[in-house]
């Protein structure tokens, strides 16, 4: 589902908007946090269940080509991270260095937590269970993948901050937008909040739910303005069983606009 908020009557609100497409419901939630003028210019793509079309649609919003790990900044295109190339030494039960993907322009931090991890693959030498089953065996059953077979999550909390830099450098950067694939979103806790380089919120957007399935949310702005994204994963750190009151969720592929050096 692609939504462009450009009508003057739009106001930030927590109500859910549901669009039925055959038998699939694609919900989109827009939360408060940014000024109306900025948020009203956002392009939002969201889906739950079969998310392939939404992912490809968001790729089109960000633009071609996929720049991979090419040093930047580049004039156009986007960056993607699918975790599957992470070596075993930096995957669960080991922690992923927060600057591992500096070459693609993204830095990761887990405020209040122990760090971030990428789940083990099926051939890892440590024998760790896939899809964070080493933390709780039930997770290997409830967490699906969009691009097999690794997933991404904070450990010790349910928050990740993604900060952007010019790929391969220490230079602070901004992007037009950021989107990602979630797995097993049960309620309305999982969200993205976008911030500009001054720390001002550009708006909080809630991820559509898909119990034991895949969800996608991507938001883009007219110009590179996003310096940081605060990601909330369900309402609990990994560890307990998923239940009616505990919503554990992790993530697969990331998509973001080509990082551009921040202006003074």
Secondary structure by P-SEA (a helix, b strand, c coil): ccccccccccccccbbbbbbcccbbbbbbbbccccaaaaaabbbbbcccccaaaaaaaaaaaccccccccccccccccccccccccccccccccccccccccccbbbbbbccccbbbbbbcccccccccccccccccccccccccccccbbbbbccccbbbbbbccccccccccccccccccccccccccbbbbbcccccccbbbbbbbbccbbbbbbbbcccccccbbbbbcccccccccccccbbbbbccbbbbcccccccc
